Amino acid sequence: MLRHDAKPGRLVVGLAALSAAVLYAGDAADTWTAPSFLVLTIVGTSLFVGAVVAMGNQRIRRRREAQRASKENIGAPASTRGSHAIR
């Protein structure tokens, strides 16, 4: 059993923030010149991609839980979110 759920959306955003930090650190050390629009583009795009990845992860988890509940035939039915809940 896993200790916590994996959160790939946070991983994507974290890696992009780390790359932005490396760009700023290189710019501060005069190793290279990083334009500010590049860093802002990386962070903004990573927020969007992270949200899409998180939504996909949530959809997959819900589908797996619904399949597991319908196979076990105990607990909550597979269609508890809609107005046509099975009881």
Secondary structure, DSSP 8 states (H G I E B T S, - for coil): --SS---HHHHHHHHHHHHHHHHHHHHHTTSS---HHHHHHHHHHHHHHHHHHHHHHHHHHHHHHHHHHHHHT-SS-TT-SSSS---
